[in-house]
Amino acid sequence: MAIESVITDVSLRPLLQTSRATLAQALSSLSWIEENAATANPPLELKLDLAERQKILHAYLSKLRGQHRQAAFGARATKQETAEARQEVDRLLLQLQNLYYEQRHLMGEIGACEGYDHAYTHLPLLSLEEYLTQFPDQAELSEQELMPLRIEHEKQEREKMEQERLELVKIKDGLVKENTRKKDELKKMDEKLEVMIDGLKPLEEALQKDL
């Protein structure tokens, strides 16, 4: 497997190239030393060549150390960013779980409300058809919008009927009082008639004797 397929981070490619160049320079220097190791007193030209090779190798090593340090700092920063991102993901997952829990709770509450035996469902309201016949302008409203209007209409109708009932009660009370007054007057008249009849009895008896 080629190392390029393993290292996918673009920022590490220069480090890989420098590493390869450093390795090639080191191998080249070792080969040069092996070839010239038998020379007891190497001439100045060979010494300068070796010094130049070592200088290039040291330059590669210095560059390699710098890139390695930079890659280490980058990896540390990436690790920190990864840890922070993981914490954020954990926080969002916990928040999502809380939302799911709240959603299930609200769905349960909605189901309980929908299944609740509300008192208004037992009100003797006008049928929907009769109500819409009286108020055709409300035909496009939803059931949720219609129900408060139907209840308010029923309330107004009952208040109106109660007002009419109170008026009838007043009329009834007036009639009862009038009947009571007339009964009292009739009773007094009966009493007066009885007194008059009782007063006429001696005259009636006297007339009967004369006959």
Rosetta constraint file for C-alpha pairs under 8 A:
AtomPair CA 1 CA 5 HARMONIC 7.15 0.50
AtomPair CA 2 CA 6 HARMONIC 7.17 0.50
AtomPair CA 3 CA 7 HARMONIC 6.26 0.50
AtomPair CA 4 CA 8 HARMONIC 6.80 0.50
AtomPair CA 7 CA 12 HARMONIC 7.25 0.50
AtomPair CA 7 CA 13 HARMONIC 7.69 0.50
AtomPair CA 8 CA 12 HARMONIC 7.94 0.50
AtomPair CA 9 CA 13 HARMONIC 7.09 0.50
AtomPair CA 11 CA 15 HARMONIC 7.92 0.50
AtomPair CA 11 CA 71 HARMONIC 7.79 0.50
AtomPair CA 12 CA 16 HARMONIC 6.34 0.50
AtomPair CA 12 CA 71 HARMONIC 6.94 0.50
AtomPair CA 13 CA 17 HARMONIC 6.24 0.50
AtomPair CA 14 CA 18 HARMONIC 6.10 0.50
AtomPair CA 14 CA 67 HARMONIC 7.83 0.50
AtomPair CA 15 CA 19 HARMONIC 6.00 0.50
AtomPair CA 15 CA 64 HARMONIC 6.64 0.50
AtomPair CA 15 CA 67 HARMONIC 5.76 0.50
AtomPair CA 15 CA 68 HARMONIC 6.85 0.50
AtomPair CA 16 CA 20 HARMONIC 6.22 0.50
AtomPair CA 17 CA 21 HARMONIC 6.18 0.50
AtomPair CA 18 CA 22 HARMONIC 5.96 0.50
AtomPair CA 18 CA 60 HARMONIC 6.80 0.50
AtomPair CA 18 CA 63 HARMONIC 7.39 0.50
AtomPair CA 18 CA 64 HARMONIC 6.03 0.50
AtomPair CA 19 CA 23 HARMONIC 6.10 0.50
AtomPair CA 19 CA 64 HARMONIC 6.41 0.50
AtomPair CA 20 CA 24 HARMONIC 6.07 0.50
AtomPair CA 21 CA 25 HARMONIC 6.08 0.50
AtomPair CA 21 CA 60 HARMONIC 7.29 0.50
AtomPair CA 22 CA 26 HARMONIC 6.06 0.50
AtomPair CA 22 CA 57 HARMONIC 6.35 0.50
AtomPair CA 22 CA 60 HARMONIC 5.32 0.50
AtomPair CA 22 CA 61 HARMONIC 6.50 0.50
AtomPair CA 22 CA 64 HARMONIC 7.71 0.50
AtomPair CA 23 CA 27 HARMONIC 6.09 0.50
AtomPair CA 24 CA 28 HARMONIC 5.99 0.50
AtomPair CA 25 CA 29 HARMONIC 6.08 0.50
AtomPair CA 25 CA 53 HARMONIC 7.63 0.50
AtomPair CA 25 CA 56 HARMONIC 7.59 0.50
AtomPair CA 25 CA 57 HARMONIC 5.94 0.50
AtomPair CA 26 CA 30 HARMONIC 6.20 0.50
AtomPair CA 26 CA 57 HARMONIC 6.45 0.50
AtomPair CA 27 CA 31 HARMONIC 6.14 0.50
AtomPair CA 28 CA 32 HARMONIC 6.18 0.50
AtomPair CA 29 CA 33 HARMONIC 6.18 0.50
AtomPair CA 29 CA 50 HARMONIC 7.65 0.50
AtomPair CA 29 CA 53 HARMONIC 6.34 0.50
AtomPair CA 29 CA 54 HARMONIC 7.48 0.50
AtomPair CA 30 CA 34 HARMONIC 6.18 0.50
AtomPair CA 31 CA 35 HARMONIC 6.19 0.50
AtomPair CA 32 CA 36 HARMONIC 6.24 0.50
AtomPair CA 33 CA 37 HARMONIC 5.56 0.50
AtomPair CA 42 CA 46 HARMONIC 6.07 0.50
AtomPair CA 42 CA 47 HARMONIC 6.77 0.50
AtomPair CA 43 CA 47 HARMONIC 6.56 0.50
AtomPair CA 44 CA 48 HARMONIC 6.11 0.50
AtomPair CA 45 CA 49 HARMONIC 6.14 0.50
AtomPair CA 46 CA 50 HARMONIC 6.09 0.50
AtomPair CA 47 CA 51 HARMONIC 6.08 0.50
AtomPair CA 48 CA 52 HARMONIC 6.06 0.50
AtomPair CA 49 CA 53 HARMONIC 6.24 0.50
AtomPair CA 50 CA 54 HARMONIC 6.15 0.50
AtomPair CA 51 CA 55 HARMONIC 6.00 0.50
AtomPair CA 52 CA 56 HARMONIC 6.22 0.50
AtomPair CA 53 CA 57 HARMONIC 6.15 0.50
AtomPair CA 54 CA 58 HARMONIC 5.98 0.50
AtomPair CA 55 CA 59 HARMONIC 6.11 0.50
AtomPair CA 56 CA 60 HARMONIC 6.25 0.50
AtomPair CA 57 CA 61 HARMONIC 6.12 0.50
AtomPair CA 58 CA 62 HARMONIC 5.96 0.50
AtomPair CA 59 CA 63 HARMONIC 6.12 0.50
AtomPair CA 60 CA 64 HARMONIC 5.88 0.50
AtomPair CA 61 CA 65 HARMONIC 6.04 0.50
AtomPair CA 62 CA 66 HARMONIC 6.27 0.50
AtomPair CA 63 CA 67 HARMONIC 6.16 0.50
AtomPair CA 64 CA 68 HARMONIC 5.93 0.50
AtomPair CA 65 CA 69 HARMONIC 6.04 0.50
AtomPair CA 66 CA 70 HARMONIC 6.15 0.50
AtomPair CA 67 CA 71 HARMONIC 5.99 0.50
AtomPair CA 68 CA 72 HARMONIC 6.04 0.50
AtomPair CA 69 CA 73 HARMONIC 6.26 0.50
AtomPair CA 70 CA 74 HARMONIC 6.10 0.50
AtomPair CA 71 CA 75 HARMONIC 5.95 0.50
AtomPair CA 72 CA 76 HARMONIC 6.12 0.50
AtomPair CA 73 CA 77 HARMONIC 6.13 0.50
AtomPair CA 74 CA 78 HARMONIC 5.98 0.50
AtomPair CA 75 CA 79 HARMONIC 5.96 0.50
AtomPair CA 76 CA 80 HARMONIC 6.22 0.50
AtomPair CA 77 CA 81 HARMONIC 6.12 0.50
AtomPair CA 78 CA 82 HARMONIC 5.94 0.50
AtomPair CA 79 CA 83 HARMONIC 6.12 0.50
AtomPair CA 80 CA 84 HARMONIC 6.19 0.50
AtomPair CA 81 CA 85 HARMONIC 5.98 0.50
AtomPair CA 82 CA 86 HARMONIC 6.00 0.50
AtomPair CA 83 CA 87 HARMONIC 6.20 0.50
AtomPair CA 84 CA 88 HARMONIC 6.18 0.50
AtomPair CA 85 CA 89 HARMONIC 6.10 0.50
AtomPair CA 86 CA 90 HARMONIC 6.07 0.50
AtomPair CA 87 CA 91 HARMONIC 6.08 0.50
AtomPair CA 88 CA 92 HARMONIC 6.12 0.50
AtomPair CA 89 CA 93 HARMONIC 6.03 0.50
AtomPair CA 90 CA 94 HARMONIC 6.14 0.50
AtomPair CA 91 CA 95 HARMONIC 6.15 0.50
AtomPair CA 92 CA 96 HARMONIC 5.99 0.50
AtomPair CA 93 CA 97 HARMONIC 6.11 0.50
AtomPair CA 94 CA 98 HARMONIC 6.21 0.50
AtomPair CA 95 CA 99 HARMONIC 6.20 0.50
AtomPair CA 96 CA 100 HARMONIC 6.17 0.50
AtomPair CA 97 CA 101 HARMONIC 6.15 0.50
AtomPair CA 98 CA 102 HARMONIC 6.07 0.50
AtomPair CA 99 CA 103 HARMONIC 5.93 0.50
AtomPair CA 100 CA 104 HARMONIC 6.17 0.50
AtomPair CA 101 CA 105 HARMONIC 6.17 0.50
AtomPair CA 102 CA 106 HARMONIC 6.04 0.50
AtomPair CA 103 CA 107 HARMONIC 6.03 0.50
AtomPair CA 104 CA 108 HARMONIC 6.14 0.50
AtomPair CA 105 CA 109 HARMONIC 6.26 0.50
AtomPair CA 106 CA 110 HARMONIC 6.03 0.50
AtomPair CA 107 CA 111 HARMONIC 6.07 0.50
AtomPair CA 108 CA 112 HARMONIC 6.13 0.50
AtomPair CA 109 CA 113 HARMONIC 6.13 0.50
AtomPair CA 110 CA 114 HARMONIC 6.07 0.50
AtomPair CA 111 CA 115 HARMONIC 6.10 0.50
AtomPair CA 112 CA 116 HARMONIC 5.90 0.50
AtomPair CA 117 CA 121 HARMONIC 7.36 0.50
AtomPair CA 118 CA 122 HARMONIC 7.68 0.50
AtomPair CA 119 CA 123 HARMONIC 7.04 0.50
AtomPair CA 120 CA 151 HARMONIC 7.92 0.50
AtomPair CA 125 CA 150 HARMONIC 7.27 0.50
AtomPair CA 125 CA 151 HARMONIC 7.33 0.50
AtomPair CA 125 CA 154 HARMONIC 6.40 0.50
AtomPair CA 126 CA 130 HARMONIC 6.08 0.50
AtomPair CA 126 CA 131 HARMONIC 5.91 0.50
AtomPair CA 126 CA 150 HARMONIC 7.89 0.50
AtomPair CA 126 CA 154 HARMONIC 7.83 0.50
AtomPair CA 127 CA 131 HARMONIC 6.14 0.50
AtomPair CA 128 CA 132 HARMONIC 6.06 0.50
AtomPair CA 129 CA 133 HARMONIC 6.09 0.50
AtomPair CA 130 CA 134 HARMONIC 6.54 0.50
AtomPair CA 131 CA 135 HARMONIC 6.16 0.50
AtomPair CA 131 CA 150 HARMONIC 7.44 0.50
AtomPair CA 132 CA 136 HARMONIC 4.90 0.50
AtomPair CA 132 CA 137 HARMONIC 7.83 0.50
AtomPair CA 132 CA 138 HARMONIC 6.75 0.50
AtomPair CA 132 CA 139 HARMONIC 6.16 0.50
AtomPair CA 135 CA 139 HARMONIC 7.57 0.50
AtomPair CA 138 CA 146 HARMONIC 7.51 0.50
AtomPair CA 141 CA 145 HARMONIC 5.95 0.50
AtomPair CA 141 CA 146 HARMONIC 6.13 0.50
AtomPair CA 142 CA 146 HARMONIC 6.06 0.50
AtomPair CA 143 CA 147 HARMONIC 6.02 0.50
AtomPair CA 144 CA 148 HARMONIC 7.43 0.50
AtomPair CA 145 CA 149 HARMONIC 7.05 0.50
AtomPair CA 146 CA 150 HARMONIC 6.08 0.50
AtomPair CA 147 CA 151 HARMONIC 6.13 0.50
AtomPair CA 148 CA 152 HARMONIC 6.02 0.50
AtomPair CA 149 CA 153 HARMONIC 6.06 0.50
AtomPair CA 150 CA 154 HARMONIC 6.14 0.50
AtomPair CA 151 CA 155 HARMONIC 6.12 0.50
AtomPair CA 152 CA 156 HARMONIC 6.18 0.50
AtomPair CA 153 CA 157 HARMONIC 6.11 0.50
AtomPair CA 154 CA 158 HARMONIC 6.08 0.50
AtomPair CA 155 CA 159 HARMONIC 6.10 0.50
AtomPair CA 156 CA 160 HARMONIC 6.07 0.50
AtomPair CA 157 CA 161 HARMONIC 6.10 0.50
AtomPair CA 158 CA 162 HARMONIC 5.92 0.50
AtomPair CA 159 CA 163 HARMONIC 6.10 0.50
AtomPair CA 160 CA 164 HARMONIC 6.24 0.50
AtomPair CA 161 CA 165 HARMONIC 6.01 0.50
AtomPair CA 162 CA 166 HARMONIC 6.12 0.50
AtomPair CA 163 CA 167 HARMONIC 6.23 0.50
AtomPair CA 164 CA 168 HARMONIC 6.18 0.50
AtomPair CA 165 CA 169 HARMONIC 6.07 0.50
AtomPair CA 166 CA 170 HARMONIC 6.20 0.50
AtomPair CA 167 CA 171 HARMONIC 6.28 0.50
AtomPair CA 168 CA 172 HARMONIC 5.95 0.50
AtomPair CA 169 CA 173 HARMONIC 5.96 0.50
AtomPair CA 170 CA 174 HARMONIC 6.11 0.50
AtomPair CA 171 CA 175 HARMONIC 6.13 0.50
AtomPair CA 172 CA 176 HARMONIC 6.02 0.50
AtomPair CA 173 CA 177 HARMONIC 6.11 0.50
AtomPair CA 174 CA 178 HARMONIC 6.07 0.50
AtomPair CA 175 CA 179 HARMONIC 5.98 0.50
AtomPair CA 176 CA 180 HARMONIC 6.00 0.50
AtomPair CA 177 CA 181 HARMONIC 6.03 0.50
AtomPair CA 178 CA 182 HARMONIC 6.12 0.50
AtomPair CA 179 CA 183 HARMONIC 5.97 0.50
AtomPair CA 180 CA 184 HARMONIC 6.11 0.50
AtomPair CA 181 CA 185 HARMONIC 6.24 0.50
AtomPair CA 182 CA 186 HARMONIC 6.03 0.50
AtomPair CA 183 CA 187 HARMONIC 5.97 0.50
AtomPair CA 184 CA 188 HARMONIC 6.18 0.50
AtomPair CA 185 CA 189 HARMONIC 6.13 0.50
AtomPair CA 186 CA 190 HARMONIC 6.04 0.50
AtomPair CA 187 CA 191 HARMONIC 6.19 0.50
AtomPair CA 188 CA 192 HARMONIC 6.18 0.50
AtomPair CA 189 CA 193 HARMONIC 6.04 0.50
AtomPair CA 190 CA 194 HARMONIC 6.12 0.50
AtomPair CA 191 CA 195 HARMONIC 6.24 0.50
AtomPair CA 192 CA 196 HARMONIC 6.14 0.50
AtomPair CA 193 CA 197 HARMONIC 5.95 0.50
AtomPair CA 194 CA 198 HARMONIC 5.94 0.50
AtomPair CA 195 CA 199 HARMONIC 6.06 0.50
AtomPair CA 196 CA 200 HARMONIC 6.23 0.50
AtomPair CA 197 CA 201 HARMONIC 6.43 0.50
AtomPair CA 199 CA 203 HARMONIC 7.93 0.50
AtomPair CA 200 CA 204 HARMONIC 6.17 0.50
AtomPair CA 201 CA 205 HARMONIC 6.16 0.50
AtomPair CA 202 CA 206 HARMONIC 6.14 0.50
AtomPair CA 203 CA 207 HARMONIC 6.16 0.50
AtomPair CA 204 CA 208 HARMONIC 6.24 0.50
AtomPair CA 205 CA 209 HARMONIC 6.35 0.50
AtomPair CA 206 CA 210 HARMONIC 6.31 0.50
AtomPair CA 207 CA 211 HARMONIC 6.30 0.50
